Amino acid sequence: MIKTRDRVILITGATDGLGRRVAQDLAGSGATVLLHGRTPAKGAAAVREIRAATRNQQLAYYNADLSSLDAVRRLAEEILAHQDRLDVLINNAGIGVGSRRDGRELSRDGFELRFAVNYLAPFLLTHRLLPLLQRSAPARIVNVSSIGQQPIDFDNVMLASSYEGLRAYRQSKLAQVMFTFDLADRLEGTGITVNCLHPATLMSTKMVLDTDYFGGAMTTVEQGAGAVEYLATSPQLAGVSGEYFDGRRQARANRQAYDREARQRLWTLTEQLVGIDGAQASEASAGPNV
Ligand SMILES: NC(=O)c1ccc[n+]([C@@H]2O[C@H](COP(=O)([O-])OP(=O)(O)OC[C@H]3O[C@@H](n4cnc5c(N)ncnc54)[C@H](OP(=O)(O)O)[C@@H]3O)[C@@H](O)[C@H]2O)c1
């Protein structure tokens, strides 16, 4: 992999919390950082502040609400139009568990909101960006998941019954892990690696501070950022793919992530939901097997 200062790194959800911290750290190390957010004014402020703090001029901002698959497609098109390389894609944006009083919410496309934003959006974005990652190989994909994982009930994926914010969040995070494992298999030999992680437990971000599910923060954003940056840039992880990390340590995910049948079922369902089929995906992607 090329030196950090020559790398182009895209971080989704870079306007707040963990993503904002990672964006600043990587900008500080000289990388070209592409920040993504969903509110232009917040994005502009993040770019301004990071530029002032790091003196790095190689920053760009992309706006897209990941609760809309059309917006995800437009985001990918914009990136493909403006960038001629992408060394690292960090799928970090996400919605937390919400509050205990909250009811089920739907995405613009009518899918359960956490499943849509935390899982379907990065699945689609990643697929659309694979050709660019392939041209930049060796390249990396880092999926920011969580230790909070709950098996997917394939009869109730959209949680039309028994909705609970914690469950919705946890199943979306396990779906990210399952996606990571399958994608790693499909990308074998392409020079693109993909790993996922639990960054740190209950970091002091708005996702944690704004909920009544937990009793407040336990760790800092810096702790989680260090782990994300390790997966994104460490030479020690060159060639490592298809792994789940708890912080910087390789770990075991929920049992369902190792169930090939469940993973295949999720992959097939996801292709239908995001509107790509196997043939289209392999045309648009790097390897023959995606
Ligand atoms: N905090 C923890 O303890 C913890 C633990 C394990 C895993 N994680 C994971 O770490 C990642 C970052 O979380 P965080 O703690 O930094 O949370 P955060 O402070 O709430 O930041 C979330 C980021 O995602 C963006 N985002 C949310 N919904 C979006 C949407 N519909 N479209 C586009 N962008 C959207 C937010 O944009 P705005 O700035 O506009 O809100 C923000 O930039 C998440 O994937 C989370 O699941 C966090």
The ligand as an SDF file (V2000), in Angstrom:
LIG
                    3D

 48 52  0  0  0  0  0  0  0  0999 V2000
  -20.6570    5.2740   19.6770 N   0  0  0  0  0  0  0  0  0  0  0  0
  -20.3660    4.0180   19.9890 C   0  0  0  0  0  0  0  0  0  0  0  0
  -20.1220    3.6690   21.1420 O   0  0  0  0  0  0  0  0  0  0  0  0
  -20.3020    2.9800   18.8930 C   0  0  0  0  0  0  0  0  0  0  0  0
  -20.0250    1.6450   19.2690 C   0  0  0  0  0  0  0  0  0  0  0  0
  -19.9450    0.6780   18.2650 C   0  0  0  0  0  0  0  0  0  0  0  0
  -20.0990    1.0420   16.9530 C   0  0  0  0  0  0  0  0  0  0  0  0
  -20.3630    2.3430   16.6230 N   0  0  0  0  0  0  0  0  0  0  0  0
  -20.5380    2.6830   15.2050 C   0  0  0  0  0  0  0  0  0  0  0  0
  -19.6760    3.7620   14.8830 O   0  0  0  0  0  0  0  0  0  0  0  0
  -20.2190    4.4760   13.7670 C   0  0  0  0  0  0  0  0  0  0  0  0
  -20.1770    5.9640   14.0480 C   0  0  0  0  0  0  0  0  0  0  0  0
  -21.0540    6.2320   15.1190 O   0  0  0  0  0  0  0  0  0  0  0  0
  -20.8700    7.4710   16.1270 P   0  0  0  0  0  0  0  0  0  0  0  0
  -20.8680    6.9090   17.4780 O   0  0  0  0  0  0  0  0  0  0  0  0
  -19.7610    8.3390   15.6820 O   0  0  0  0  0  0  0  0  0  0  0  0
  -22.2790    8.2120   15.9190 O   0  0  0  0  0  0  0  0  0  0  0  0
  -22.6400    9.7350   15.5880 P   0  0  0  0  0  0  0  0  0  0  0  0
  -21.8010   10.6610   16.3860 O   0  0  0  0  0  0  0  0  0  0  0  0
  -24.1110    9.7930   15.7160 O   0  0  0  0  0  0  0  0  0  0  0  0
  -22.1990    9.8890   14.0490 O   0  0  0  0  0  0  0  0  0  0  0  0
  -22.8850    9.2130   13.0370 C   0  0  0  0  0  0  0  0  0  0  0  0
  -22.5160    9.7740   11.6920 C   0  0  0  0  0  0  0  0  0  0  0  0
  -23.3470    9.1450   10.6900 O   0  0  0  0  0  0  0  0  0  0  0  0
  -24.0820   10.1460    9.9990 C   0  0  0  0  0  0  0  0  0  0  0  0
  -25.4190    9.6870    9.6050 N   0  0  0  0  0  0  0  0  0  0  0  0
  -26.4130    9.2270   10.4000 C   0  0  0  0  0  0  0  0  0  0  0  0
  -27.5100    8.9630    9.6660 N   0  0  0  0  0  0  0  0  0  0  0  0
  -27.2140    9.2700    8.3730 C   0  0  0  0  0  0  0  0  0  0  0  0
  -27.9480    9.2470    7.1580 C   0  0  0  0  0  0  0  0  0  0  0  0
  -29.2330    8.8800    7.1040 N   0  0  0  0  0  0  0  0  0  0  0  0
  -27.3300    9.6440    6.0220 N   0  0  0  0  0  0  0  0  0  0  0  0
  -26.0360   10.0510    6.0540 C   0  0  0  0  0  0  0  0  0  0  0  0
  -25.2920   10.1140    7.1710 N   0  0  0  0  0  0  0  0  0  0  0  0
  -25.8850    9.7270    8.3270 C   0  0  0  0  0  0  0  0  0  0  0  0
  -24.1930   11.3000   11.0020 C   0  0  0  0  0  0  0  0  0  0  0  0
  -24.5230   12.5110   10.3370 O   0  0  0  0  0  0  0  0  0  0  0  0
  -24.9910   13.7990   11.1920 P   0  0  0  0  0  0  0  0  0  0  0  0
  -23.7240   14.4250   11.6470 O   0  0  0  0  0  0  0  0  0  0  0  0
  -25.7220   14.6270   10.1980 O   0  0  0  0  0  0  0  0  0  0  0  0
  -25.8650   13.2940   12.3000 O   0  0  0  0  0  0  0  0  0  0  0  0
  -22.7880   11.2780   11.5950 C   0  0  0  0  0  0  0  0  0  0  0  0
  -21.8770   11.8850   10.7190 O   0  0  0  0  0  0  0  0  0  0  0  0
  -21.6280    3.9180   13.5530 C   0  0  0  0  0  0  0  0  0  0  0  0
  -21.6230    3.0140   12.4680 O   0  0  0  0  0  0  0  0  0  0  0  0
  -21.9130    3.1770   14.8490 C   0  0  0  0  0  0  0  0  0  0  0  0
  -22.8400    2.1240   14.6810 O   0  0  0  0  0  0  0  0  0  0  0  0
  -20.4610    3.3210   17.5560 C   0  0  0  0  0  0  0  0  0  0  0  0
  1  2  1  0
  2  3  2  0
  2  4  1  0
  4  5  1  0
  4 48  2  0
  5  6  2  0
  6  7  1  0
  7  8  2  0
  8  9  1  0
  8 48  1  0
  9 10  1  0
  9 46  1  0
 10 11  1  0
 11 12  1  0
 11 44  1  0
 12 13  1  0
 13 14  1  0
 14 15  2  0
 14 16  1  0
 14 17  1  0
 17 18  1  0
 18 19  2  0
 18 20  1  0
 18 21  1  0
 21 22  1  0
 22 23  1  0
 23 24  1  0
 23 42  1  0
 24 25  1  0
 25 26  1  0
 25 36  1  0
 26 27  1  0
 26 35  1  0
 27 28  2  0
 28 29  1  0
 29 30  1  0
 29 35  2  0
 30 31  1  0
 30 32  2  0
 32 33  1  0
 33 34  2  0
 34 35  1  0
 36 37  1  0
 36 42  1  0
 37 38  1  0
 38 39  2  0
 38 40  1  0
 38 41  1  0
 42 43  1  0
 44 45  1  0
 44 46  1  0
 46 47  1  0
M  CHG  2   8   1  16  -1
M  END
$$$$
